[in-house]
């Protein structure tokens, strides 16, 4: 009897502790949401003042007949929410001073514009520091990118984004090392010794230390064991299609990596590391590149991989944790970039946590595939990067299933599904589509309200610690919003996006 009373008393104390602990988490999460709201409002106020000053300057240009100035100035009024959806590549060259010999009117507006943008960038940088200190590394990193958009030569922003200045150019540490070794970058041939450049331009190729014709090299490298190897900042691409195709793939993957790293900054760095980066420590050079194998055609892809993955014929690309390599093939009839970015997402998440086991094996598997489907929407057009287009086929399909076909697995139930059940469900295609829509929702809803929580969720699911991985906190706990309310918000957001769809 005494033992039962003691046990019952211990149970009550434990229950009280759990209640207290849960309440403490809820209070902390409420405080965090309030802080985020404050930072976002400060951001909006800064933007409003900045846009008003630019519009005032543009109106002055209108009155003075400076039509080009008015046009350029208004193009620099970039709403903050656009920064997470559409970015232009940062310029490689340092922006020169405004020339003194310009016509008086043109010099006036260019100097004024430069001053206003630098002032706004300075304010954004200070806001990013406060956001980081308050526990919002992802939001802070997005502010850094916006800082660099308006002041491409902001030294701290450039350093945090992984650039070093060499002369009048901003380059990566990897590129600086290549240049130090006497190599130069060519848009078709990749990194080459400087003294090889002219011979390559003339149609010669260096094959294992001997010079042969480009046609001869193509024949020699048809066998994948002798494939071209293209090294970029973060990737080693082996392909037997062509050197030029390998370099093209390298550029695509590097663009993707840059956007990916900035989007999921807090996944790759602890808060302590982020603070060090913001204090002036540049990002480290990636010593071990991600491996990508790109085969000449589908049949070679299947023949090479079927022994390790019997159902390889149903795939258009795959990241295999055994060997830690992403595999793709050339398909002249289809643009396979969406597949590159989907499998590339799996690769970046998996390898950056030194993971050895499965992810989402017991629960929460939907986000493992959902976030990869979300990253499929990454698009590159003439130096402009876009992500999360609400009309991307997967997101539009998720809205159709929810609003027209009445198919939706409630998030509480959806989150309990593990890898095997998810992949073998008779509704697997619909569930992939729903996972895509939900991933976009958690990344972008209400100005990114839940983005930090989602990235924390992913960090736990990819943790090298099996206990953390298997008992990852649900998104209801991490957001402080119950699943039923999240379902309601998701449906509300879907209806809103559907109204805006073309």
Buried (B, 14 or more C-beta within 10 A) or exposed (E): EEEEEEEEEEEEEEEEEEEEEEEEBEEEBEEBBEBBEEBBEBBBEBBEBBBEBBBEBBEBBBEEEBEEBBEBBBEBBBEBBEBBBBBEEBEEEBEEEBEEEEEEBBBBBBEBBBEBBBBBBBBBBBBBBBBBEBBBBBBBBBBBBBBBBBBBBBEBBBBBBBBBBEEEBBBBBBBBEBBEEEBBBBEEBBBBEEEBBEEBEEEBBBBEEEEBEBEBBBEBBEEBEBBBEBBBBBBBBBBBBBBBBBBBBBBBBBBBBBBBBBBBBBBBBEEEBBBEBBEEEBBEBBEEBBBBBBBBBBEBBBEBBEEEBEEBEEBBBBBBBEEBBBBBBBBEEEEBBBBBBBBBBBBBBBBBBEBEEBBBBBBBBBBBBBBBBBBBBBBBEEEEBBBBBBEBBBBBBBBBBBBEEEBBBEBBEBBBBBBEBBEEBEEEEBBBBBBBBBBBBBBBBEBBBBBBBBBBBBBBBBBEEEEBBBEBBBBBBBBBBBBEEBBEBBBEBBEEBBEEEE
